[in-house]
Amino acid sequence: MAQGLQVFDEQGNCTLDVTDNLTRIIGSFKIGQANGQATVTVPVGSRLFVFFRDLTQNSKFRCSIAIKVAGDESSGERVISWSTKWGKFTQETEVVIYYGTY
């Protein structure tokens, strides 16, 4: 029997089911350039989510990036690509991309 959180309305319809929609961060990597891509492996059939954090200490070196994901759920390999949207990417810039499944 599966375990998790399920919520039902008055008619008995399931309105929330987190037994199959829990998120899991699988990995992360620090990017070392303004534009690039990385191939990651996730379980076949998984839905991928991606986000980034700018951990740069000095605010004048901070930047924002755009992220795109290529690949499909039938493959375990996905390509995460990024490009700088604003700010200047320097050696002091420290951006980490996190990825996971849900």
N, C-alpha and C positions, 0 to 999 in steps of 0.2 A: 504494500500500500504506500503510495506516494505521500510525502509529508510536505507541509508548507502552509501558506496562509491563503484561505479562500473566503470571499465575502459574497453573500447571496442577497438578492432583493426579495421583496414580498412574494413574488411569483416563483421563486426558486431558481431564478436565472443567476448564473455566476457573473458577478460584476468585477471581481478582482481575483486573479489567480497568479500568485507569485511562485508556484511550484515549478513553472517552466520559464519564468522571465527574470530570474535573479541575475544580476550583473556579476562579472568576475574579471578583474584586471589580470591579464596574462603576462604582460611585460611592458617595458619602457626602454627608451634609448635617448641619449643626448645627441642633438644634432650639432654638427660642427661647421655648417655652411648655410648661406642664405636660402639656397634652393637645392633640392635633392630628392631622393627616394630611398626607401628601404623595403625589402620583402620580409614579411613575417608569416609564421605558420600558426594557424588556428585550427581547432577541430572542424572536420568537414561538416557542413550543414549549419555552422554557427553564424549568427548575425554579429557583425563587428561594430564596435564603437571606438572612437579615437578622440583624444583631447590633448591639449598641450598646456604646459605651465612655463612661464618665463621666470626663472629663478635668479636672474641677473641682479647683483647687489647694487650697482650704480645705475640709477634711473636713466641717465643719458645714453646708456647702451642697451636699453630695453627695446623690444620689437614685438610685432604681432605677425603671425603667420596664417596662411590659408592652407588647409589640409584637404586632400582628395584621396579616395580609396578606390582601387581597381581590383577586379576579381569577382568571383561569384561564390555563393554558398556551397556549390558542388565541388569546389576546390579548397584544399587546405591552405593554399598560398594566396596572400593578398599583398598588393603593393600600396604602400602609404607614401604619397608624395607631398611635398610642402614647398611653399614659396613665401618670401617675406612680403607682407602687405604694407607695413610702415615701420619706421625705425631703421637704424643702421646695424647690420650684423657685423660684429667685431670679435676679436679673440676673447673679450670680456663678456660677450653675450652667452648666457647659459639657458638654453631652451630644451625642455624634456618633453618628448611625445609619449603618451601612455596609450595602450590599446587593450581591449578586452572583448568579451562576448556577453551576449544576453539572450 
